Amino acid sequence: MAIQQIDTQLATNFVINQLNAQQQTLFELDRLPESTISFADMADGPVSGALVLKVFGNTAHISLLAVSADHRNHGIGHDLVDAAIKASKSLNLLHITVNTQDYQAPEFYQSFGFSIFGQLTDTPFVGTTKYYLQMTL
């Protein structure tokens, strides 16, 4: 064995190819349903808020969400999450997931009907908690 540090993209591509091959065999699929959908609020010109939704199999995951500081508390985040939920439903997905920190927005996601299914204390910093949430569509 000769373990060494390598380019992240090379490692990522290798792992994804291996996982895809395994899942295609296990679930008898020619190709795994996988895509990325992005939404943005651009009412004032440049992007003031954006969300990236990763779709894999029958599940969507809100992987990124941010609203610029000067546009917060105007409903942009709400509209972005609402768009992600609607898109997930239109694709007939079964679940949508998200993870967030205690200092970010667990209550925000819960207001949509997401429920916490796991948490890690002192992650990623001592004194903070990372929450994992899901919604059944």
N, C-alpha and C positions, 0 to 999 in steps of 0.2 A: 504494500500500500504506500501511496505517496500523496498524502493530503496536502493541498496547497490552496492559497487564496487565488480566486480567478475573477474574471469580469462578471459582474452581476447579471448582465443580460444573457450571457452564455449559460450561466447556472440556471437562471429563470427559464430559459427556453428548454433546457434539458429536462428540468423537473416537470414543466407543463407537458412536454411530449410524453414523458413516462406515465404521468397521471392520466392523460388522455387515452393512451393505449390501454392502460389497465381498466379504465371506466368503459371504454368502448367494448372491451371483451366481456366485462361483468354484466353490462346492460344491453349487449348486442345492438350497439348503435354504430352507424357508419360515421357519423359526425356528432359531436356533442353540441347541443344548443348553447351557444355562448355569444354574448354581444355586450356592448357598452352603449348606453344612452345618456346624453348630457342635456341639461336644461340650463337656461340662463335668463336673468332679468336684464333687459337692455333698454328699459323705458327712457332712461336719461342719457342714452348714447352708449358709452362704454359699459362693460359688464359691471353690474352692481351686486350681483349674487349669482352663484352657480351651484349645480348639483351634478354629480356623476353617479350613475346607477349601473352596476355590473349585473348582468343577467347570466345565470349559469343553471342549466337544467330547468327545474321548475321553481327556482328561487331568484329573487332580486336582492341585491345588497347595496344600500346607500354607502358608497365608499368615500365620497367627499362631498362636503357641503360648507359653503361659506358665503357670508353677506358682508360687504364692506362696512366698516364702522359707521360711516355717515349715512348709511341706508338701513341700519338695523331698526327694529320696532316699527316697520312700515308694512309688515305682512309678506315681505319677499320670501323669507325662509319658509313660511307657511305655504305659500303658493308653489314653491319649488318641491316641497315634500308632497303636497297634494298632486302635483304633476307626476311625480315618481310613482305614487300609489295608483293613480289612474292608468298610467302606462303599464304597470305590472298587471293590473286587472285586465286590461285590453289584450295582453299576451296570454291570458288564462294561467298565470303563475299561481302557485299555491301559497308562497310565503314571501315576505320581504323582511330583511334584517338590517340592523345598523348597530354600530357600537359608538359610544360616546363617553366622555369623562364627566365626573361629578361637577366640575367647574364649567362644563359646557352646557349640555341641554337634555338630560334624561327626562325631565318633566315635559319639555317641548314635544318629544316623541311620544310620550305617554298620552298626551292630549289628542293624538291621532288614533289611539287604540293600540299602540305598541306596548308589549309587556316585557318586563325584565326577566330573562331566563338565566342570567349568570352575571357574576361580578368578581373582580379581582381587586382587593385592597392593596394599597401601596404600589399601584401600577399606573403610569410608568414612573411615578415619583412617590416617595414616602409621603403619606398624608393625603393622597388622592385615590380615587376609586374609578376603575374602568367598568362600564356597564355594557352588557350585551342584550339587545332587545330584538323582539320579533313580532310580526303581525301575520296572522293567518288571513289570507284574502278570500 
